[in-house]
Amino acid sequence: MTRFLLQLLPFLAFGTVLTSCNSDQKVPQASETAENAPQRLRDDLGRPVVVPAHPRRILALAPSMTEMLYAVADTATIIGRTQVCDFPKAVLSKPVVNSYPLDMERLVALRPDIVFTVEGITSIDDATRLQQLGVQVYYQRYTTVPDVLRGLRDIGRILRREHQARRLTDSLAAELKQLEQQTLNSLQPKVLAITWQDPIYVYGQNTLFTDKIKRAGGRNAVVEKFPQPYPALTREYILQLNPDVLLGGNFGKLDSTFFKNYPELRRIRAYQTRQVYGISGNLMERPGPRVVESVRELQRLLRQSQVQL
């Protein structure tokens, strides 16, 4: 029996090698299957979204998210833009999809793997209709600056560009921390930011502006939380707020338009001390990778106002 087993040993060893090789071949196959499995996600609104493991055709229906895609994604995968997307300049070469009203036919024809948008930009009805047509829509929602950085990381995860997204957000977080340290002893003036003059719409308490102005060293003059993020305010209400700083246009421009139409508002402190400033619309309006740059601009304006207060 011993002699027989000794004769069999070479064959047993060869069989073990074959088994091992076959096993090694199956492991990458199983791994590859998991790697290529569709991603089953939930967006910031809690909606289920299913996208390919490696999205190859992407676009955004908000200019802020288009900027995010250019900051994180392989730009060759970006297949379109909206009529208002203009940054970075490279986006101007992309096909246009009208976002308001939404050109569904044009959007579906581009065959995107996933469409990114922001709460309040694309209606839920439009998103539902798109998903019925086979187009997956992923919403993001932001109320703070860290929310925007988290949104960038989420995009990186979905697009399998985690390293690029993390490198960007780590850099932005470090810049933001430096800015905040510079405002520790600030006077925190009350700031009212208008978005429209007739009627007077402003950035409400429940907007990203509230967090940005706080990090810049000020505070939103609008303390009450209205149902609308951008409420329309009466002149009487603004007089009661009596903001220290007004954002929405330089003093000369608003003096000949806004304050000319509402002369009683010349009694507010911001007008009396000429603390009325214009801001870069793209930076203020777009919660994208330039959000820290927006905080920096606000901080610069508040420093200027504090010198004169």
C-alpha positions in Angstrom: 0.0 0.0 0.0 2.8 2.4 0.8 4.5 1.7 -2.5 1.2 2.3 -4.3 0.7 5.7 -2.6 4.2 6.7 -3.5 3.5 6.0 -7.1 0.3 8.1 -7.0 1.9 11.2 -5.3 3.0 12.9 -8.6 -0.5 12.6 -10.0 -2.1 13.8 -6.7 0.2 16.8 -6.7 -0.6 17.6 -10.3 -4.3 17.5 -9.5 -3.8 19.8 -6.6 -2.1 22.3 -8.9 -4.9 22.1 -11.4 -7.5 22.7 -8.7 -5.5 25.6 -7.4 -5.2 27.1 -10.9 -8.9 26.7 -11.6 -9.7 28.3 -8.2 -7.4 31.2 -9.1 -9.2 31.7 -12.3 -12.6 31.8 -10.7 -11.7 34.5 -8.1 -11.2 37.3 -10.6 -14.3 36.3 -12.4 -16.4 36.7 -9.2 -14.6 39.9 -8.4 -15.2 41.2 -11.8 -18.9 40.5 -11.6 -19.1 42.4 -8.3 -17.1 45.2 -9.8 -19.4 45.6 -12.7 -22.7 45.2 -10.8 -25.0 48.2 -11.1 -24.9 50.8 -8.3 -28.1 50.9 -6.3 -28.1 54.3 -4.6 -30.3 56.8 -2.8 -29.9 60.4 -3.6 -30.2 63.3 -1.1 -34.0 63.3 -1.4 -34.1 59.6 -0.5 -35.1 58.5 -4.0 -33.8 55.2 -5.3 -31.4 55.5 -8.3 -29.7 52.6 -10.2 -26.7 53.5 -12.4 -24.0 51.4 -14.1 -21.0 50.4 -12.2 -18.9 52.7 -14.3 -21.0 55.6 -15.7 -19.6 56.6 -19.1 -22.2 59.2 -20.2 -23.0 61.9 -17.6 -24.4 65.5 -17.5 -25.9 67.9 -15.0 -29.1 70.0 -15.1 -27.7 72.8 -12.9 -24.6 74.9 -13.6 -23.2 74.3 -10.1 -23.3 70.6 -10.7 -21.7 71.0 -14.1 -18.8 72.7 -12.3 -18.7 69.8 -9.9 -18.5 67.3 -12.8 -15.6 69.2 -14.4 -13.8 69.3 -11.0 -14.1 65.5 -10.4 -15.1 63.5 -13.4 -13.2 62.4 -16.5 -14.4 65.3 -18.7 -14.6 63.1 -21.7 -17.7 61.4 -20.1 -19.6 64.8 -19.8 -21.9 64.7 -22.8 -23.9 67.9 -22.4 -24.7 71.1 -20.6 -27.7 73.4 -19.9 -28.2 76.7 -21.6 -26.9 78.5 -18.5 -23.7 76.4 -17.9 -20.8 78.7 -18.7 -18.0 77.6 -16.4 -15.4 76.3 -16.9 -15.0 77.6 -20.5 -14.5 74.0 -21.8 -18.2 73.3 -21.2 -19.2 75.7 -23.9 -18.2 73.0 -26.5 -20.8 70.5 -25.2 -24.2 70.0 -26.7 -27.0 72.1 -25.0 -30.0 70.6 -23.3 -32.5 73.3 -22.2 -33.2 72.9 -18.5 -36.2 75.3 -18.2 -38.5 74.2 -19.7 -36.7 70.8 -19.7 -36.1 69.5 -23.2 -36.7 65.8 -22.4 -36.5 64.7 -26.0 -33.0 66.2 -26.4 -31.9 64.8 -23.0 -33.1 61.3 -23.7 -31.4 61.3 -27.2 -28.1 61.9 -25.5 -28.5 58.6 -23.6 -26.9 59.6 -20.3 -26.1 56.9 -17.7 -26.9 59.4 -15.0 -28.1 63.0 -14.8 -27.1 65.1 -11.7 -29.3 67.9 -10.5 -30.0 70.1 -7.4 -33.2 70.2 -5.3 -35.3 73.1 -6.6 -33.8 73.1 -10.1 -35.5 70.1 -11.7 -39.0 69.2 -10.7 -39.8 65.8 -9.3 -42.4 65.3 -12.0 -39.7 65.8 -14.7 -37.3 63.4 -12.9 -40.0 60.7 -12.6 -40.8 61.1 -16.3 -37.2 60.8 -17.2 -36.7 57.7 -15.1 -39.8 56.1 -16.8 -37.9 56.8 -20.1 -34.8 55.1 -18.7 -32.8 58.1 -17.6 -31.6 58.0 -14.0 -31.7 61.3 -12.1 -29.7 61.9 -8.9 -30.5 64.9 -6.7 -28.2 66.7 -4.3 -29.3 69.1 -1.5 -27.1 71.6 0.3 -27.7 73.7 3.4 -24.1 74.2 4.5 -20.7 74.5 3.0 -19.7 71.0 4.2 -22.8 69.7 2.4 -21.2 70.9 -0.9 -17.9 69.2 -0.1 -19.8 66.0 0.8 -21.7 66.3 -2.6 -18.4 66.4 -4.4 -17.2 63.3 -2.6 -20.5 61.5 -3.4 -20.0 62.3 -7.1 -16.5 61.0 -6.9 -17.8 57.7 -5.4 -20.6 57.3 -8.0 -18.1 58.0 -10.9 -15.3 55.9 -9.4 -13.2 59.0 -9.0 -12.9 58.9 -5.2 -9.2 59.9 -5.2 -9.8 63.0 -7.3 -12.8 64.1 -5.2 -11.1 63.5 -1.9 -8.0 65.5 -2.9 -10.2 68.4 -4.0 -12.4 68.4 -0.9 -9.4 68.1 1.5 -7.9 71.1 -0.1 -11.1 73.1 0.1 -11.7 72.1 3.7 -8.2 73.3 4.6 -8.8 76.7 2.9 -12.2 77.0 4.6 -10.6 76.4 8.0 -8.0 79.1 7.4 -10.8 81.6 6.5 -12.8 80.8 9.6 -9.8 81.3 11.8 -9.5 84.8 10.4 -13.1 85.7 11.5 -12.9 84.6 15.2 -13.0 88.1 16.5 -15.2 89.7 13.8 -18.1 92.0 14.6 -20.6 89.7 12.8 -22.6 92.5 11.0 -26.2 91.7 9.9 -26.2 91.1 6.1 -29.1 91.2 3.8 -28.6 89.8 0.3 -31.2 90.5 -2.3 -31.8 88.4 -5.4 -34.5 90.5 -7.1 -35.7 94.0 -6.8 -39.4 94.0 -7.7 -40.7 92.3 -5.6 -37.8 92.3 -3.2 -36.6 88.7 -2.9 -33.7 87.8 -0.6 -31.6 84.9 0.6 -33.6 83.4 3.5 -32.4 81.8 6.6 -32.8 78.3 5.2 -30.3 78.8 2.3 -26.6 78.1 1.9 -26.0 81.8 2.2 -26.7 81.7 5.9 -23.8 79.3 6.5 -21.5 81.0 4.1 -22.0 84.5 5.6 -21.5 83.0 9.1 -18.2 81.4 8.0 -17.2 84.7 6.4 -17.7 86.6 9.8 -21.2 87.9 9.5 -24.8 86.7 10.0 -27.9 86.6 7.8 -30.2 89.6 8.7 -33.1 87.3 8.0 -33.6 85.3 11.2 -37.1 84.0 10.6 -37.4 80.8 8.6 -39.9 81.3 5.8 -41.4 78.3 3.9 -39.7 79.6 0.8 -35.9 79.7 0.7 -35.9 83.0 -1.1 -38.8 84.9 0.5 -40.3 88.2 -0.8 -40.0 90.9 1.9 -42.0 94.0 2.4 -40.3 97.4 2.8 -41.6 97.5 6.4 -40.0 94.2 7.2 -36.6 95.3 5.8 -36.8 98.5 7.9 -37.3 96.3 10.9 -34.3 94.1 10.0 -32.2 97.3 9.5 -29.2 95.4 8.0 -25.6 96.6 8.5 -24.6 95.5 5.0 -26.7 95.1 1.9 -25.5 92.8 -1.0 -26.9 92.9 -4.5 -25.2 95.7 -6.3 -22.7 98.5 -5.8 -23.9 101.6 -4.0 -24.2 103.9 -7.1 -26.2 101.3 -9.1 -28.6 100.5 -6.3 -29.0 104.2 -5.3 -30.3 104.9 -8.8 -32.5 101.9 -9.0 -33.4 100.0 -5.8 -33.3 102.9 -3.4 -34.9 105.2 -5.9 -37.9 102.8 -6.2 -38.0 102.3 -2.4 -36.8 105.7 -1.0 -37.9 104.8 2.6 -35.2 102.1 2.6 -32.6 104.8 2.6 -33.1 104.8 6.4 -31.5 101.4 6.9 -28.0 101.4 8.4 -26.4 99.8 5.3 -27.5 102.8 3.2 -26.6 105.4 5.8 -23.1 104.0 6.1 -22.8 103.2 2.4 -22.2 99.5 3.1 -23.8 98.4 -0.1 -21.9 96.0 -2.3 -22.0 94.0 -5.5 -21.2 90.3 -5.5 -20.2 87.8 -8.1 -23.5 86.2 -9.1 -21.9 82.9 -10.2 -20.1 82.5 -6.9 -23.1 83.3 -4.8 -25.7 81.4 -6.8 -23.7 78.2 -7.5 -23.0 75.7 -4.6 -20.1 74.1 -6.5 -16.4 73.7 -6.1 -16.0 77.5 -6.0 -18.0 77.7 -2.7 -14.9 78.5 -0.6 -14.0 81.2 -3.1 -17.5 82.6 -2.5 -16.9 82.6 1.3 -13.6 84.4 0.7 -15.3 87.1 -1.4 -17.9 87.6 1.4 -15.2 87.8 4.0 -13.4 90.5 2.0 -16.6 92.6 1.7 -17.3 92.2 5.4 -13.8 93.3 6.4 -14.2 96.4 4.2 -17.5 97.2 5.9 -16.1 96.7 9.4 -13.4 99.2 8.7 -16.0 101.8 7.9 -18.7 100.9 10.5 
